[in-house]
Amino acid sequence: MSRNAKDLWQDIAKKNQIPLLLVRHGRTRHNLERRFVGKEDPPLDEEGLREAQNLAAAVEGIELGGLYASTLTRAQQTAAAIGTPTVLEGIAELDQGELEGQRFEEVGEKYAQFFQQWVLDPDGLAAPGGESLNNCQDRAVAALQGLRFHHKPGPPLLIVTHQMVLSVVLLHAIGLPMRHWRLLKRKNTSMDLLGLDSTGQLLVHHLNLSEHLSE
């Protein structure tokens, strides 16, 4: 991350907001094989471990006010390249029910009706045996909002989480409906910089900080 990018959080803190660096975990074998992951718990693969090290190098020199990760191994391993993370309940990946572990191309016919509705409008829709985006958004936003009771404006909190969690949190912060979640897909270990004010409002400041990512 460039020096200018490293200093971005300072302007946020001056606005009396807690800077939040939201990060997607490094790559897993499931990501490479295009499988639904959800609450399944694969570790980082070799590339994912390298991505975690690149992330650590990108934030080297930034004083962090806290380091958090979801309960899942891939997030914990990514954060561990930087330091010892605190588990943040509520930011684990969307529970994708019966889809988990299956390849994207394998599930289309069996769940055709579900995916048709998912594309049109996933609001309130849950994967078979899984969780809705709305529930995922509610728990993730609440978990992030709760950080204001433990931290004050100052150095950023780095938080390692997951693709669908990032999508729904950003939708909440921007004020977009659920059907736009695909607009906010994130590469592994990309970062978004938000501010958290004293009322719990999440404000987007910089999206897709990715200078450290591999070509």
C-alpha positions in Angstrom: 0.0 0.0 0.0 1.4 3.4 -0.9 2.3 5.9 1.8 -0.7 8.1 0.8 -3.0 5.1 1.2 -1.5 4.3 4.6 -2.4 7.8 5.7 -6.1 7.6 4.6 -7.3 6.5 8.0 -6.1 9.7 9.6 -8.7 11.9 7.9 -11.4 9.5 9.0 -10.2 9.7 12.6 -10.2 13.5 12.4 -13.9 13.3 11.5 -14.5 11.5 14.9 -15.0 8.2 13.2 -13.3 4.8 13.9 -11.5 3.7 10.8 -12.3 0.2 9.7 -10.1 -1.7 7.2 -12.4 -4.5 6.0 -10.4 -7.3 4.3 -11.5 -10.5 2.4 -9.5 -13.5 3.5 -6.8 -15.2 1.3 -7.6 -17.9 -1.3 -8.6 -21.4 -0.4 -8.8 -24.5 -2.5 -12.6 -24.1 -2.6 -12.2 -20.6 -4.1 -9.9 -22.0 -6.8 -12.2 -24.8 -7.6 -15.2 -22.5 -7.7 -17.1 -24.2 -4.9 -19.7 -22.7 -2.5 -17.8 -22.3 0.8 -20.1 -20.7 3.4 -19.6 -22.1 6.8 -17.3 -24.9 5.6 -13.9 -24.4 7.0 -11.1 -25.0 4.5 -7.7 -23.5 5.2 -5.8 -21.1 3.0 -4.0 -22.8 0.1 -0.4 -22.0 -0.9 -1.5 -18.9 -2.9 -3.8 -17.8 0.0 -0.8 -18.0 2.4 1.2 -15.8 0.0 -1.6 -13.3 -0.3 -1.8 -13.1 3.5 1.9 -12.3 3.6 1.4 -9.6 1.0 -1.4 -8.1 3.0 0.8 -8.0 6.1 3.5 -6.2 4.1 1.0 -3.8 2.8 -0.1 -2.7 6.2 3.4 -2.8 7.8 4.1 0.5 9.4 0.4 1.2 10.1 -0.4 1.3 13.8 -3.5 -0.8 14.2 -6.1 0.0 16.9 -7.2 -3.6 16.8 -7.1 -6.8 14.7 -10.2 -8.9 14.3 -11.2 -12.0 12.3 -14.2 -14.2 11.9 -14.4 -17.6 13.5 -13.5 -19.4 10.3 -9.9 -20.8 9.7 -9.3 -18.9 6.4 -10.0 -15.5 8.1 -8.0 -16.4 11.2 -5.0 -17.5 9.1 -5.1 -14.4 7.0 -5.1 -12.2 10.1 -2.4 -14.2 11.8 0.1 -13.0 9.2 -0.3 -9.6 10.8 -0.7 -10.5 14.5 -3.0 -12.4 16.9 -6.6 -11.6 16.0 -9.6 -11.3 18.3 -12.6 -13.4 17.1 -15.5 -11.1 16.1 -18.7 -12.9 16.4 -21.2 -12.1 13.6 -18.9 -11.7 10.7 -18.6 -15.4 9.7 -19.5 -16.1 6.1 -23.1 -16.5 4.9 -24.4 -20.0 5.7 -25.1 -21.4 2.2 -26.8 -24.6 3.4 -27.1 -27.4 0.9 -24.9 -25.6 -1.7 -21.8 -25.7 0.4 -18.9 -27.8 -1.0 -20.5 -28.1 -4.4 -19.1 -26.5 -7.6 -20.9 -23.6 -9.1 -21.5 -25.5 -12.3 -22.9 -28.6 -10.5 -25.9 -26.9 -8.8 -27.6 -25.0 -11.5 -30.2 -27.6 -12.6 -31.1 -28.9 -9.2 -31.6 -25.5 -7.7 -32.8 -23.7 -10.9 -35.8 -22.1 -9.2 -33.7 -20.8 -6.3 -31.1 -19.3 -8.6 -33.7 -17.7 -10.8 -35.2 -15.9 -7.8 -31.7 -15.1 -6.5 -30.8 -13.3 -9.7 -34.1 -11.3 -9.8 -34.1 -10.3 -6.1 -32.4 -12.2 -3.3 -34.0 -10.0 -0.6 -35.3 -12.3 2.1 -34.3 -15.4 0.2 -32.2 -18.1 1.8 -30.3 -20.9 0.2 -31.9 -24.3 0.9 -31.0 -25.2 4.5 -29.1 -21.9 4.8 -29.3 -18.3 5.7 -30.7 -15.2 4.0 -28.5 -12.3 3.0 -30.7 -10.1 5.2 -29.8 -12.2 8.3 -26.2 -12.1 7.3 -26.3 -8.3 6.9 -28.1 -7.8 10.3 -25.6 -9.8 12.3 -22.5 -8.5 10.5 -23.6 -4.8 10.7 -24.4 -5.3 14.4 -21.0 -6.8 15.1 -19.2 -3.9 13.4 -21.4 -1.3 15.1 -20.6 -2.9 18.5 -16.9 -2.0 18.0 -17.7 1.6 18.9 -18.2 0.5 22.5 -14.6 -0.8 22.7 -12.6 1.6 20.6 -12.3 5.4 20.0 -11.4 7.3 16.8 -7.7 6.7 16.1 -5.6 4.0 14.3 -7.7 1.7 12.1 -9.2 -1.6 13.1 -8.3 -4.3 10.6 -11.1 -6.9 10.2 -10.7 -10.0 8.1 -14.0 -11.4 6.9 -15.7 -12.9 3.8 -17.1 -12.1 0.4 -20.8 -12.2 1.1 -20.3 -10.4 4.5 -18.4 -7.6 2.7 -21.1 -7.3 0.0 -24.0 -6.9 2.4 -22.1 -4.6 4.8 -21.2 -2.3 1.9 -24.7 -2.4 0.6 -25.9 -1.3 4.0 -23.4 1.5 4.2 -24.1 2.7 0.7 -27.9 2.2 1.0 -28.4 -0.2 -2.0 -30.8 -3.1 -2.1 -29.7 -6.7 -1.9 -30.0 -7.4 -5.7 -26.8 -5.2 -6.2 -24.5 -7.5 -4.2 -22.6 -8.6 -7.3 -21.4 -5.1 -7.8 -19.4 -5.4 -4.7 -17.5 -8.7 -5.3 -14.1 -8.6 -3.8 -10.8 -10.3 -4.7 -9.0 -12.2 -1.9 -7.2 -9.9 0.5 -8.6 -6.7 -1.1 -9.4 -3.9 1.4 -12.2 -1.4 1.9 -11.9 1.5 4.3 -15.0 2.6 6.2 -15.7 4.9 9.1 -17.8 4.1 12.1 -19.3 7.0 13.9 -20.5 7.4 17.5 -24.1 6.5 16.5 -23.1 3.3 14.8 -23.4 4.6 11.3 -21.0 3.0 8.8 -19.6 5.4 6.1 -17.7 4.3 3.0 -14.5 6.2 2.4 -12.4 4.1 0.0 -13.3 1.0 -1.9 -11.1 -1.8 -3.2 -7.6 -0.8 -2.0 -5.7 -3.4 -3.9 -2.2 -2.2 -4.8 -0.8 -5.2 -2.9 -2.7 -7.8 -4.9 -1.0 -10.1 -7.4 -1.5 -9.4 -11.1 
